[in-house]
Amino acid sequence: MIWRVHSLAKQLIAVVMALCLSAIGPAAAQPLLTSVGSSQPASGETLSIEIHEAWQVICASETSRSKCHLSAIGQVAGERAKPITLYLSSMQQSNGEQVLILETPLDLLLSKGIEMRFDGSSPLTLSYRSCHASGCVVPFRLDEPMKRRFTRGSRLVARVYDLQAAPIDIEFSLIGFTAASSSLGS
C-alpha cells in the first residue's frame, strides 16, 4: 500500500498505521510491510514499516540511503484515570552501537528515574537524560547482556512515578523483538 503525504506527516502516519496494524494481532506469521511515499515523487523518499508482533521496524529511505529503527509502545498496566504511553525506540550511533530510548511524557517525577523489570526480575534503574517540548528521554545501550534480556524475555515492565511519587507500571511485550532486531540487522 503506498500513500502520498507531506514529509512532516510521514512519521505520524507511520506510527498510527503501526498501532492500528499491531492491534490486529499475530494473525500472520510473516511481517507486514507498508510503504509511504513522499509528496514529491522525484525525490524517491519512502517510509516502510515492518510489523513483528508487538514490535515495528520503521525505515526512512531517500535514494540509496536508508535509516531504520525499532519501535514498541507500552501501555499502563491496570486502570488509571490518566493513561500514559511510553515509546521504546532504537537508533544506531555512528560507531555502530545500538541504543534504545524510552520516551516519556513530561508530567512525571524525574528524580526517581525509571525502573525496568524483565519478566518480574529485579529492577534496573535508568536515569533521564533530557526533556524537550514533546517529552523526556531515557537512552540506554543495547549491549549483549541487555539484548539477551530483550530476546529471552516475554514482558518488560517500566516503572515511572507521577508527580506525587506514586508508581505507574507500563508494560511492553517483548514478543517480536528478536524478529524485528534481526530484520534491522543488529
Secondary structure, 3 states (H helix, E strand, C coil): CEEEECHHHHHHHHHHHHHHHHHCCCCCCCCEEEEEEECCHHHCCEEEEEEECCEEEEEEEECCEEEEEEEEEEEECCCCCCCCEEEEEEEECCCCCEEEEEEECCCCCHHHCEEEEECCCCCEEECCCEEECCEEEEEEECCHHHHHHHHHCCEEEEEEECCCCCEEEEEEECCCHHHHHHHHCC
